[in-house]
Amino acid sequence: MAEPDNIVLVHLRELRADMGARFDEMERRFEAVDKRFEAIEKRLDVMHTNGIKALRSFIGHRSIFERTMASVENDISDLKQRVERLEAARA
């Protein structure tokens, strides 16, 4: 007569099979999460690069604006002096 299976061993085998399936599922999920993180990192790298480009562009435009305003201020100062001389000559 065949010896009956030990019920504890049967349950342990079922648990092992169930745990193996769960670990496989978790591994698939982690792989998907890793891919998402990689995509996010690439996107952040692109955003960082674009931010640096925008900052450099802003600095360049600011420099041009400052030089232009300095030139305008010089022109206005020259005009003020000419007006003052003309007013002094009239008086």
C-alpha angles and dihedrals in degrees: 000000000000116000112244117245116261105253092219091055091048091053092046091052091050091048091049091051091047092047091048091053091048092049090050090051091048091050091052090049092048090051089053091048091049090053090050091050091049090051090048091049091051090049091049090050090054091047091049092050091048091048091053090049091050092048092051090048090050091050090049093050091046091053091050090048092050092050091047092050091048089053091048091048090052091050091049091048090051091049091050091052092049091049091049090051091048092049091047091050091052093051 
